[in-house]
Amino acid sequence: MSALLHRLGAWLHRQMPTHAQLEANRFTAPFTRRPELFRFTRRSVPRGVAVGMFIGIFALIPGVQIVGAALMCVPLRGNIPLAAAITFVSNPVTTLLIILPLAVAIGNSFGYHADIATVEVMVREGASLAQWRGWMLSDTAPAVVIGLFIQSVVAAVVSYFLTIWFWRYWIGHKHRARRHRSLFRDALPEDAAGEGDREGIV
């Protein structure tokens, strides 16, 4: 489990934008002056993960996700770099194979008849904001939007509670490892003294 958490942490670290990168973005720069939005605490981490999941799934428009995650983290006091990294849960592979088909299935269950082909082409070709605005007025849009919203809410709630569990597990693991090292250091002199005594007797 610890190895899995280590690999997950390394992946997230690679995806997270740096403070300098966020400061260079004119949309996210105002938030970089609030240090509480960059701390890793037991409250900010689960909130950041939940925000990243929600924005990453619901806002599929390129260039909007990191800004949207930063904006949503402000009132919720979530960790901005972590939220930005989690938005990468939606990428061309996961979006085309999982997120969009599931969104259409959910939306169609409400009585819509969505055509996923157009959305797949827009995602694959990196449609512009103007193209997405035009698509929002189509008949397919309501089904996909409803499906994405339900998906993102469920993913955010599940990831929030999973992160709380992982956080407690990780902190507990660190405490147990520290306690084990402390007991080992305390026992070492006694063992060394015992070996010396045995050597003297022999």
N, CA and C atoms as a LAMMPS dump frame, in Angstrom:
ITEM: TIMESTEP
0
ITEM: NUMBER OF ATOMS
606
ITEM: BOX BOUNDS ff ff ff
-5.0000000000000000e+02 5.0000000000000000e+02
-5.0000000000000000e+02 5.0000000000000000e+02
-5.0000000000000000e+02 5.0000000000000000e+02
ITEM: ATOMS id mol type element x y z
1 1 1 N 0.825 -1.208 0
2 1 2 C 0 0 0
3 1 3 C 0.861 1.26 0
4 2 1 N 1.943 1.252 0.826
5 2 2 C 2.808 2.418 0.899
6 2 3 C 3.499 2.676 -0.432
7 3 1 N 3.864 1.595 -1.155
8 3 2 C 4.502 1.755 -2.466
9 3 3 C 3.519 2.382 -3.463
10 4 1 N 2.256 1.952 -3.396
11 4 2 C 1.235 2.52 -4.272
12 4 3 C 1.034 3.998 -3.984
13 5 1 N 0.983 4.35 -2.71
14 5 2 C 0.825 5.745 -2.335
15 5 3 C 2.026 6.575 -2.771
16 6 1 N 3.21 5.978 -2.685
17 6 2 C 4.415 6.691 -3.109
18 6 3 C 4.377 6.98 -4.607
19 7 1 N 3.975 5.989 -5.408
20 7 2 C 3.891 6.195 -6.861
21 7 3 C 2.811 7.219 -7.211
22 8 1 N 1.678 7.143 -6.501
23 8 2 C 0.608 8.107 -6.738
24 8 3 C 1.068 9.515 -6.395
25 9 1 N 1.768 9.638 -5.278
26 9 2 C 2.289 10.94 -4.878
27 9 3 C 3.3 11.485 -5.871
28 10 1 N 4.155 10.606 -6.411
29 10 2 C 5.139 11.038 -7.401
30 10 3 C 4.455 11.517 -8.676
31 11 1 N 3.392 10.806 -9.104
32 11 2 C 2.666 11.215 -10.31
33 11 3 C 2 12.569 -10.101
34 12 1 N 1.361 12.75 -8.952
35 12 2 C 0.702 14.015 -8.666
36 12 3 C 1.712 15.154 -8.617
37 13 1 N 2.889 14.876 -8.037
38 13 2 C 3.922 15.906 -7.951
39 13 3 C 4.369 16.349 -9.338
40 14 1 N 4.443 15.399 -10.264
41 14 2 C 4.847 15.752 -11.632
42 14 3 C 3.771 16.572 -12.336
43 15 1 N 2.505 16.327 -12.004
44 15 2 C 1.414 17.025 -12.68
45 15 3 C 1.133 18.401 -12.087
46 16 1 N 1.5 18.603 -10.837
47 16 2 C 1.142 19.847 -10.168
48 16 3 C 1.909 21.032 -10.745
49 17 1 N 1.202 22.112 -11.085
50 17 2 C 1.907 23.319 -11.519
51 17 3 C 2.644 23.947 -10.348
52 18 1 N 3.773 24.553 -10.621
53 18 2 C 4.549 25.192 -9.562
54 18 3 C 3.934 26.543 -9.208
55 19 1 N 4.384 27.077 -8.078
56 19 2 C 3.905 28.385 -7.649
57 19 3 C 4.233 29.436 -8.702
58 20 1 N 5.42 29.321 -9.312
59 20 2 C 5.829 30.283 -10.334
60 20 3 C 4.943 30.197 -11.577
61 21 1 N 4.565 28.979 -11.966
62 21 2 C 3.701 28.81 -13.132
63 21 3 C 2.323 29.412 -12.889
64 22 1 N 1.784 29.201 -11.702
65 22 2 C 0.482 29.774 -11.382
66 22 3 C 0.565 31.295 -11.28
67 23 1 N 1.699 31.785 -10.801
68 23 2 C 1.886 33.231 -10.675
69 23 3 C 2.012 33.888 -12.048
70 24 1 N 2.53 33.137 -13.029
71 24 2 C 2.694 33.681 -14.376
72 24 3 C 1.38 33.733 -15.145
73 25 1 N 0.369 32.973 -14.694
74 25 2 C -0.94 32.973 -15.346
75 25 3 C -1.766 34.135 -14.805
76 26 1 N -2.234 34.997 -15.696
77 26 2 C -2.952 36.197 -15.235
78 26 3 C -4.258 35.876 -14.53
79 27 1 N -4.824 34.693 -14.791
80 27 2 C -6.076 34.321 -14.132
81 27 3 C -5.848 33.76 -12.73
82 28 1 N -4.754 33.017 -12.551
83 28 2 C -4.501 32.401 -11.252
84 28 3 C -3.532 33.197 -10.387
85 29 1 N -2.872 34.202 -10.96
86 29 2 C -1.887 34.991 -10.217
87 29 3 C -2.44 35.603 -8.926
88 30 1 N -3.682 36.135 -8.915
89 30 2 C -4.185 36.738 -7.664
90 30 3 C -4.258 35.756 -6.498
91 31 1 N -4.412 34.452 -6.792
92 31 2 C -4.555 33.474 -5.719
93 31 3 C -3.212 33.059 -5.127
94 32 1 N -2.124 33.341 -5.836
95 32 2 C -0.808 32.908 -5.357
96 32 3 C -0.364 33.701 -4.14
97 33 1 N -1.044 34.788 -3.844
98 33 2 C -0.69 35.586 -2.67
99 33 3 C -1.401 35.097 -1.415
100 34 1 N -2.118 33.985 -1.531
101 34 2 C -2.799 33.41 -0.37
102 34 3 C -2.149 32.079 -0.019
103 35 1 N -1.196 32.087 0.903
104 35 2 C -0.415 30.87 1.193
105 35 3 C -1.249 29.702 1.695
106 36 1 N -2.41 29.974 2.314
107 36 2 C -3.225 28.878 2.842
108 36 3 C -3.761 27.982 1.734
109 37 1 N -3.805 28.496 0.496
110 37 2 C -4.295 27.705 -0.633
111 37 3 C -3.207 26.806 -1.22
112 38 1 N -2.017 26.832 -0.643
113 38 2 C -0.911 26.017 -1.143
114 38 3 C -0.365 25.071 -0.075
115 39 1 N -0.988 25.061 1.089
116 39 2 C -0.542 24.178 2.161
117 39 3 C -1.188 22.806 2.03
118 40 1 N -0.445 21.782 2.442
119 40 2 C -0.951 20.406 2.416
120 40 3 C -1.363 20.028 3.831
121 41 1 N -2.657 20.129 4.106
122 41 2 C -3.186 19.802 5.42
123 41 3 C -4.285 18.761 5.28
124 42 1 N -4.744 18.25 6.408
125 42 2 C -5.774 17.201 6.373
126 42 3 C -7.106 17.723 5.858
127 43 1 N -7.276 19.047 5.835
128 43 2 C -8.502 19.621 5.282
129 43 3 C -8.316 20.061 3.833
130 44 1 N -7.202 20.716 3.532
131 44 2 C -7.018 21.264 2.187
132 44 3 C -6.777 20.189 1.138
133 45 1 N -6.145 19.074 1.531
134 45 2 C -5.844 18.022 0.554
135 45 3 C -7.107 17.336 0.04
136 46 1 N -8 16.815 0.909
137 46 2 C -9.233 16.203 0.38
138 46 3 C -10.088 17.185 -0.415
139 47 1 N -10.125 18.444 0.016
140 47 2 C -10.912 19.434 -0.716
141 47 3 C -10.304 19.703 -2.087
142 48 1 N -8.978 19.783 -2.144
143 48 2 C -8.32 19.99 -3.426
144 48 3 C -8.564 18.842 -4.386
145 49 1 N -8.502 17.617 -3.867
146 49 2 C -8.756 16.438 -4.711
147 49 3 C -10.188 16.446 -5.228
148 50 1 N -11.136 16.743 -4.346
149 50 2 C -12.549 16.775 -4.756
150 50 3 C -12.791 17.852 -5.807
151 51 1 N -12.207 19.023 -5.617
152 51 2 C -12.354 20.104 -6.601
153 51 3 C -11.756 19.699 -7.936
154 52 1 N -10.555 19.101 -7.897
155 52 2 C -9.913 18.673 -9.137
156 52 3 C -10.725 17.633 -9.877
157 53 1 N -11.332 16.706 -9.144
158 53 2 C -12.177 15.697 -9.767
159 53 3 C -13.41 16.323 -10.413
160 54 1 N -14.044 17.231 -9.676
161 54 2 C -15.264 17.852 -10.193
162 54 3 C -14.959 18.658 -11.454
163 55 1 N -13.962 19.533 -11.38
164 55 2 C -13.639 20.383 -12.531
165 55 3 C -13.063 19.553 -13.674
166 56 1 N -12.218 18.566 -13.344
167 56 2 C -11.59 17.753 -14.379
168 56 3 C -12.588 16.987 -15.218
169 57 1 N -13.67 16.527 -14.598
170 57 2 C -14.68 15.756 -15.333
171 57 3 C -15.736 16.664 -15.95
172 58 1 N -16.172 17.669 -15.201
173 58 2 C -17.28 18.49 -15.691
174 58 3 C -16.842 19.504 -16.741
175 59 1 N -15.675 20.108 -16.551
176 59 2 C -15.202 21.138 -17.488
177 59 3 C -14.185 20.532 -18.441
178 60 1 N -14.654 20.028 -19.562
179 60 2 C -13.774 19.38 -20.527
180 60 3 C -13.137 20.375 -21.492
181 61 1 N -13.461 21.649 -21.355
182 61 2 C -12.948 22.655 -22.288
183 61 3 C -11.49 22.946 -21.962
184 62 1 N -10.573 22.78 -22.906
185 62 2 C -9.157 23.046 -22.648
186 62 3 C -8.92 24.49 -22.222
187 63 1 N -8.002 24.679 -21.279
188 63 2 C -7.662 26.015 -20.813
189 63 3 C -8.544 26.53 -19.706
190 64 1 N -9.606 25.803 -19.39
191 64 2 C -10.55 26.252 -18.365
192 64 3 C -10.33 25.517 -17.051
193 65 1 N -9.806 24.314 -17.122
194 65 2 C -9.779 23.448 -15.941
195 65 3 C -8.928 23.997 -14.802
196 66 1 N -7.689 24.393 -15.078
197 66 2 C -6.819 24.868 -13.998
198 66 3 C -7.37 26.151 -13.393
199 67 1 N -7.828 27.059 -14.247
200 67 2 C -8.421 28.307 -13.743
201 67 3 C -9.678 28.01 -12.939
202 68 1 N -10.517 27.112 -13.455
203 68 2 C -11.728 26.745 -12.728
204 68 3 C -11.425 26.098 -11.392
205 69 1 N -10.41 25.235 -11.357
206 69 2 C -10.022 24.587 -10.1
207 69 3 C -9.527 25.614 -9.095
208 70 1 N -8.732 26.57 -9.555
209 70 2 C -8.223 27.614 -8.658
210 70 3 C -9.368 28.455 -8.099
211 71 1 N -10.307 28.83 -8.96
212 71 2 C -11.438 29.644 -8.514
213 71 3 C -12.286 28.9 -7.487
214 72 1 N -12.499 27.609 -7.724
215 72 2 C -13.348 26.828 -6.821
216 72 3 C -12.649 26.541 -5.496
217 73 1 N -11.315 26.476 -5.524
218 73 2 C -10.561 26.202 -4.294
219 73 3 C -10.6 27.376 -3.321
220 74 1 N -10.805 28.582 -3.828
221 74 2 C -10.769 29.764 -2.951
222 74 3 C -11.849 29.709 -1.876
223 75 1 N -13.14 29.582 -2.224
224 75 2 C -14.149 29.529 -1.156
225 75 3 C -14.105 28.226 -0.354
226 76 1 N -13.654 27.139 -0.994
227 76 2 C -13.63 25.847 -0.297
228 76 3 C -12.334 25.607 0.463
229 77 1 N -11.343 26.506 0.282
230 77 2 C -10.046 26.399 0.947
231 77 3 C -9.347 25.081 0.624
232 78 1 N -9.391 24.725 -0.646
233 78 2 C -8.698 23.527 -1.107
234 78 3 C -7.302 23.858 -1.591
235 79 1 N -6.481 22.852 -1.736
236 79 2 C -5.106 23.032 -2.205
237 79 3 C -5.105 23.221 -3.722
238 80 1 N -4.688 24.384 -4.197
239 80 2 C -4.772 24.713 -5.617
240 80 3 C -3.863 23.84 -6.482
241 81 1 N -2.563 23.687 -6.163
242 81 2 C -1.718 22.845 -7.032
243 81 3 C -2.227 21.417 -7.147
244 82 1 N -2.719 20.858 -6.035
245 82 2 C -3.233 19.499 -6.067
246 82 3 C -4.507 19.416 -6.902
247 83 1 N -5.386 20.384 -6.751
248 83 2 C -6.618 20.412 -7.556
249 83 3 C -6.29 20.513 -9.038
250 84 1 N -5.307 21.356 -9.371
251 84 2 C -4.91 21.507 -10.771
252 84 3 C -4.363 20.202 -11.324
253 85 1 N -3.588 19.476 -10.513
254 85 2 C -3.023 18.201 -10.964
255 85 3 C -4.11 17.156 -11.176
256 86 1 N -5.101 17.118 -10.29
257 86 2 C -6.17 16.126 -10.381
258 86 3 C -7.036 16.343 -11.622
259 87 1 N -7.099 17.576 -12.142
260 87 2 C -7.908 17.806 -13.343
261 87 3 C -7.412 16.984 -14.525
262 88 1 N -6.163 16.503 -14.458
263 88 2 C -5.634 15.691 -15.553
264 88 3 C -6.251 14.295 -15.572
265 89 1 N -7.2 14.047 -14.662
266 89 2 C -7.949 12.789 -14.726
267 89 3 C -8.695 12.704 -16.051
268 90 1 N -9.019 13.882 -16.608
269 90 2 C -9.626 13.898 -17.939
270 90 3 C -8.547 14.253 -18.952
271 91 1 N -8.261 13.313 -19.816
272 91 2 C -7.3 13.481 -20.9
273 91 3 C -7.917 12.843 -22.137
274 92 1 N -7.311 12.981 -23.306
275 92 2 C -7.944 12.411 -24.508
276 92 3 C -8.331 10.945 -24.388
277 93 1 N -7.546 10.166 -23.648
278 93 2 C -7.845 8.727 -23.526
279 93 3 C -9.038 8.493 -22.615
280 94 1 N -8.957 9.003 -21.382
281 94 2 C -10.047 8.759 -20.429
282 94 3 C -11.34 9.442 -20.868
283 95 1 N -11.222 10.615 -21.496
284 95 2 C -12.419 11.325 -21.929
285 95 3 C -13.172 10.565 -23.012
286 96 1 N -12.44 10.084 -24.012
287 96 2 C -13.082 9.403 -25.138
288 96 3 C -13.541 7.991 -24.786
289 97 1 N -12.817 7.317 -23.902
290 97 2 C -13.14 5.92 -23.594
291 97 3 C -14.079 5.751 -22.407
292 98 1 N -14.04 6.698 -21.458
293 98 2 C -14.808 6.503 -20.22
294 98 3 C -15.786 7.644 -19.961
295 99 1 N -15.259 8.864 -19.853
296 99 2 C -16.067 9.98 -19.359
297 99 3 C -17.238 10.311 -20.283
298 100 1 N -16.957 10.518 -21.574
299 100 2 C -18.041 10.887 -22.491
300 100 3 C -19.067 9.77 -22.7
301 101 1 N -18.643 8.527 -22.967
302 101 2 C -19.654 7.461 -23.106
303 101 3 C -20.54 7.319 -21.871
304 102 1 N -19.923 7.419 -20.686
305 102 2 C -20.712 7.317 -19.457
306 102 3 C -21.658 8.503 -19.313
307 103 1 N -21.176 9.698 -19.679
308 103 2 C -22.028 10.889 -19.601
309 103 3 C -23.234 10.765 -20.527
310 104 1 N -23.004 10.285 -21.737
311 104 2 C -24.107 10.116 -22.685
312 104 3 C -25.098 9.076 -22.171
313 105 1 N -24.592 7.977 -21.618
314 105 2 C -25.475 6.941 -21.084
315 105 3 C -26.329 7.486 -19.94
316 106 1 N -25.703 8.275 -19.067
317 106 2 C -26.456 8.864 -17.954
318 106 3 C -27.481 9.858 -18.477
319 107 1 N -27.055 10.725 -19.402
320 107 2 C -27.964 11.728 -19.944
321 107 3 C -29.124 11.122 -20.692
322 108 1 N -28.855 10.086 -21.477
323 108 2 C -29.93 9.441 -22.234
324 108 3 C -30.925 8.726 -21.33
325 109 1 N -30.483 8.361 -20.135
326 109 2 C -31.412 7.718 -19.194
327 109 3 C -32.484 8.691 -18.711
328 110 1 N -32.254 9.992 -18.946
329 110 2 C -33.25 11.011 -18.589
330 110 3 C -34.17 11.33 -19.763
331 111 1 N -34.075 10.543 -20.838
332 111 2 C -34.972 10.731 -21.969
333 111 3 C -34.373 11.452 -23.156
334 112 1 N -33.089 11.825 -23.068
335 112 2 C -32.438 12.494 -24.199
336 112 3 C -31.912 11.458 -25.188
337 113 1 N -31.57 11.924 -26.364
338 113 2 C -31.007 11.048 -27.396
339 113 3 C -29.747 11.72 -27.947
340 114 1 N -28.695 11.637 -27.17
341 114 2 C -27.467 12.354 -27.496
342 114 3 C -26.636 11.604 -28.529
343 115 1 N -25.953 12.37 -29.35
344 115 2 C -25.012 11.827 -30.326
345 115 3 C -23.605 12.165 -29.852
346 116 1 N -22.845 11.148 -29.493
347 116 2 C -21.528 11.366 -28.912
348 116 3 C -20.455 11.66 -29.948
349 117 1 N -20.707 11.341 -31.209
350 117 2 C -19.675 11.469 -32.244
351 117 3 C -19.155 12.901 -32.353
352 118 1 N -20.051 13.874 -32.326
353 118 2 C -19.627 15.27 -32.461
354 118 3 C -18.724 15.687 -31.313
355 119 1 N -19.082 15.295 -30.098
356 119 2 C -18.279 15.659 -28.93
357 119 3 C -16.91 15.002 -28.998
358 120 1 N -16.858 13.749 -29.429
359 120 2 C -15.578 13.05 -29.542
360 120 3 C -14.65 13.765 -30.514
361 121 1 N -15.202 14.214 -31.636
362 121 2 C -14.389 14.938 -32.628
363 121 3 C -13.88 16.248 -32.038
364 122 1 N -14.727 16.963 -31.3
365 122 2 C -14.322 18.234 -30.708
366 122 3 C -13.219 18.043 -29.681
367 123 1 N -13.328 17.009 -28.871
368 123 2 C -12.296 16.732 -27.873
369 123 3 C -11.002 16.314 -28.553
370 124 1 N -11.12 15.442 -29.566
371 124 2 C -9.934 14.933 -30.252
372 124 3 C -9.182 16.04 -30.986
373 125 1 N -9.923 16.977 -31.571
374 125 2 C -9.301 18.032 -32.369
375 125 3 C -9.045 19.309 -31.572
376 126 1 N -9.375 19.304 -30.283
377 126 2 C -9.13 20.484 -29.454
378 126 3 C -9.962 21.684 -29.878
379 127 1 N -11.255 21.542 -29.812
380 127 2 C -12.164 22.605 -30.27
381 127 3 C -11.944 23.891 -29.482
382 128 1 N -12.197 25.011 -30.128
383 128 2 C -12.029 26.316 -29.502
384 128 3 C -13.212 26.625 -28.585
385 129 1 N -13.075 27.687 -27.791
386 129 2 C -14.169 28.094 -26.906
387 129 3 C -15.422 28.465 -27.708
388 130 1 N -15.218 29.094 -28.864
389 130 2 C -16.365 29.474 -29.704
390 130 3 C -17.115 28.237 -30.191
391 131 1 N -16.358 27.184 -30.552
392 131 2 C -17.002 25.945 -30.997
393 131 3 C -17.763 25.282 -29.861
394 132 1 N -17.185 25.332 -28.653
395 132 2 C -17.888 24.747 -27.505
396 132 3 C -19.153 25.543 -27.183
397 133 1 N -19.078 26.858 -27.3
398 133 2 C -20.286 27.674 -27.058
399 133 3 C -21.385 27.333 -28.054
400 134 1 N -21.003 27.123 -29.308
401 134 2 C -21.991 26.732 -30.317
402 134 3 C -22.579 25.369 -30.026
403 135 1 N -21.739 24.449 -29.551
404 135 2 C -22.219 23.109 -29.237
405 135 3 C -23.192 23.136 -28.068
406 136 1 N -22.984 24.051 -27.116
407 136 2 C -23.857 24.128 -25.945
408 136 3 C -25.304 24.421 -26.323
409 137 1 N -25.519 24.967 -27.53
410 137 2 C -26.876 25.261 -27.98
411 137 3 C -27.498 24.111 -28.762
412 138 1 N -26.746 23.012 -28.94
413 138 2 C -27.259 21.882 -29.721
414 138 3 C -28.153 20.991 -28.865
415 139 1 N -28.801 20.037 -29.506
416 139 2 C -29.7 19.115 -28.794
417 139 3 C -28.94 18.113 -27.949
418 140 1 N -27.686 17.844 -28.326
419 140 2 C -26.892 16.852 -27.594
420 140 3 C -26.413 17.395 -26.258
421 141 1 N -26.227 18.695 -26.193
422 141 2 C -25.613 19.304 -25.016
423 141 3 C -26.293 18.959 -23.684
424 142 1 N -27.623 19.067 -23.566
425 142 2 C -28.242 18.804 -22.258
426 142 3 C -27.924 17.415 -21.708
427 143 1 N -27.963 16.415 -22.567
428 143 2 C -27.691 15.051 -22.111
429 143 3 C -26.272 14.925 -21.607
430 144 1 N -25.307 15.46 -22.362
431 144 2 C -23.902 15.349 -21.969
432 144 3 C -23.625 16.153 -20.701
433 145 1 N -24.195 17.363 -20.624
434 145 2 C -23.974 18.209 -19.446
435 145 3 C -24.535 17.548 -18.194
436 146 1 N -25.741 16.986 -18.29
437 146 2 C -26.327 16.286 -17.133
438 146 3 C -25.465 15.094 -16.739
439 147 1 N -25.036 14.324 -17.745
440 147 2 C -24.198 13.168 -17.456
441 147 3 C -22.87 13.546 -16.838
442 148 1 N -22.238 14.6 -17.352
443 148 2 C -20.963 15.058 -16.796
444 148 3 C -21.137 15.579 -15.377
445 149 1 N -22.239 16.293 -15.141
446 149 2 C -22.467 16.852 -13.804
447 149 3 C -22.642 15.745 -12.768
448 150 1 N -23.469 14.768 -13.084
449 150 2 C -23.69 13.666 -12.144
450 150 3 C -22.399 12.895 -11.908
451 151 1 N -21.675 12.633 -13
452 151 2 C -20.389 11.945 -12.884
453 151 3 C -19.434 12.704 -11.987
454 152 1 N -19.318 14.013 -12.224
455 152 2 C -18.337 14.82 -11.496
456 152 3 C -18.687 14.928 -10.017
457 153 1 N -19.977 15.04 -9.705
458 153 2 C -20.392 15.124 -8.305
459 153 3 C -20.079 13.817 -7.577
460 154 1 N -20.433 12.696 -8.2
461 154 2 C -20.154 11.388 -7.581
462 154 3 C -18.655 11.192 -7.403
463 155 1 N -17.864 11.512 -8.445
464 155 2 C -16.418 11.349 -8.365
465 155 3 C -15.812 12.241 -7.288
466 156 1 N -16.323 13.476 -7.162
467 156 2 C -15.803 14.402 -6.156
468 156 3 C -16.089 13.902 -4.745
469 157 1 N -17.312 13.424 -4.516
470 157 2 C -17.679 12.939 -3.175
471 157 3 C -16.865 11.692 -2.814
472 158 1 N -16.78 10.745 -3.748
473 158 2 C -16.029 9.509 -3.481
474 158 3 C -14.555 9.806 -3.256
475 159 1 N -13.974 10.647 -4.104
476 159 2 C -12.556 10.961 -3.972
477 159 3 C -12.27 11.733 -2.685
478 160 1 N -13.217 12.56 -2.253
479 160 2 C -13.043 13.307 -0.999
480 160 3 C -12.883 12.354 0.186
481 161 1 N -13.798 11.393 0.297
482 161 2 C -13.734 10.471 1.433
483 161 3 C -12.574 9.473 1.288
484 162 1 N -12.247 9.074 0.068
485 162 2 C -11.091 8.204 -0.13
486 162 3 C -9.798 8.913 0.256
487 163 1 N -9.706 10.192 -0.068
488 163 2 C -8.505 10.949 0.28
489 163 3 C -8.378 11.108 1.784
490 164 1 N -9.498 11.325 2.461
491 164 2 C -9.448 11.388 3.927
492 164 3 C -8.914 10.082 4.485
493 165 1 N -9.376 8.958 3.939
494 165 2 C -8.905 7.653 4.412
495 165 3 C -7.417 7.471 4.113
496 166 1 N -7.008 7.831 2.871
497 166 2 C -5.601 7.708 2.506
498 166 3 C -4.731 8.608 3.375
499 167 1 N -5.234 9.805 3.65
500 167 2 C -4.459 10.732 4.48
501 167 3 C -4.258 10.141 5.869
502 168 1 N -5.298 9.62 6.478
503 168 2 C -5.182 9.021 7.813
504 168 3 C -4.262 7.808 7.79
505 169 1 N -4.377 6.996 6.735
506 169 2 C -3.507 5.831 6.611
507 169 3 C -2.051 6.265 6.495
508 170 1 N -1.78 7.273 5.668
509 170 2 C -0.414 7.729 5.432
510 170 3 C 0.192 8.322 6.696
511 171 1 N -0.589 9.156 7.409
512 171 2 C -0.092 9.755 8.652
513 171 3 C 0.138 8.672 9.696
514 172 1 N -0.795 7.716 9.786
515 172 2 C -0.626 6.61 10.726
516 172 3 C 0.6 5.781 10.392
517 173 1 N 0.827 5.552 9.094
518 173 2 C 2.009 4.799 8.665
519 173 3 C 3.282 5.532 9.058
520 174 1 N 3.312 6.842 8.89
521 174 2 C 4.494 7.626 9.255
522 174 3 C 4.731 7.585 10.755
523 175 1 N 3.647 7.684 11.555
524 175 2 C 3.78 7.626 13.014
525 175 3 C 4.296 6.26 13.47
526 176 1 N 3.77 5.196 12.836
527 176 2 C 4.227 3.852 13.215
528 176 3 C 5.696 3.649 12.851
529 177 1 N 6.098 4.154 11.68
530 177 2 C 7.497 4.03 11.274
531 177 3 C 8.403 4.819 12.206
532 178 1 N 7.968 6.016 12.61
533 178 2 C 8.768 6.83 13.524
534 178 3 C 8.878 6.159 14.892
535 179 1 N 7.766 5.58 15.359
536 179 2 C 7.777 4.908 16.642
537 179 3 C 8.677 3.673 16.595
538 180 1 N 8.629 2.959 15.478
539 180 2 C 9.475 1.774 15.318
540 180 3 C 10.954 2.16 15.343
541 181 1 N 11.306 3.238 14.642
542 181 2 C 12.702 3.689 14.649
543 181 3 C 13.138 4.118 16.036
544 182 1 N 12.216 4.787 16.759
545 182 2 C 12.539 5.23 18.112
546 182 3 C 12.773 4.041 19.035
547 183 1 N 11.909 3.018 18.943
548 183 2 C 12.088 1.824 19.772
549 183 3 C 13.377 1.1 19.422
550 184 1 N 13.7 1.083 18.146
551 184 2 C 14.935 0.429 17.703
552 184 3 C 16.157 1.149 18.259
553 185 1 N 16.139 2.489 18.229
554 185 2 C 17.272 3.246 18.765
555 185 3 C 17.392 3.049 20.271
556 186 1 N 16.237 2.986 20.974
557 186 2 C 16.277 2.788 22.424
558 186 3 C 16.802 1.414 22.793
559 187 1 N 16.479 0.419 21.958
560 187 2 C 16.887 -0.951 22.279
561 187 3 C 18.317 -1.242 21.872
562 188 1 N 18.869 -0.493 20.953
563 188 2 C 20.201 -0.78 20.43
564 188 3 C 21.293 -0.742 21.485
565 189 1 N 21.384 0.273 22.362
566 189 2 C 22.435 0.273 23.389
567 189 3 C 22.354 -0.911 24.325
568 190 1 N 21.122 -1.314 24.688
569 190 2 C 20.969 -2.465 25.568
570 190 3 C 21.488 -3.73 24.904
571 191 1 N 21.199 -3.902 23.608
572 191 2 C 21.686 -5.07 22.899
573 191 3 C 23.199 -5.059 22.818
574 192 1 N 23.754 -3.858 22.549
575 192 2 C 25.199 -3.765 22.439
576 192 3 C 25.849 -4.089 23.779
577 193 1 N 25.232 -3.569 24.885
578 193 2 C 25.776 -3.861 26.215
579 193 3 C 25.663 -5.332 26.524
580 194 1 N 24.568 -5.947 26.132
581 194 2 C 24.386 -7.366 26.392
582 194 3 C 25.418 -8.21 25.678
583 195 1 N 25.735 -7.826 24.426
584 195 2 C 26.743 -8.556 23.674
585 195 3 C 28.104 -8.405 24.31
586 196 1 N 28.384 -7.169 24.836
587 196 2 C 29.668 -6.959 25.51
588 196 3 C 29.803 -7.818 26.744
589 197 1 N 28.708 -7.923 27.525
590 197 2 C 28.735 -8.743 28.725
591 197 3 C 28.979 -10.205 28.389
592 198 1 N 28.315 -10.676 27.304
593 198 2 C 28.48 -12.078 26.943
594 198 3 C 29.928 -12.351 26.501
595 199 1 N 30.504 -11.377 25.792
596 199 2 C 31.886 -11.56 25.361
597 199 3 C 32.821 -11.596 26.541
598 200 1 N 32.528 -10.772 27.605
599 200 2 C 33.366 -10.78 28.798
600 200 3 C 33.299 -12.09 29.538
601 201 1 N 32.094 -12.68 29.585
602 201 2 C 31.929 -13.947 30.297
603 201 3 C 32.703 -15.052 29.601
604 202 1 N 32.64 -15.056 28.251
605 202 2 C 33.363 -16.069 27.519
606 202 3 C 34.847 -15.886 27.715
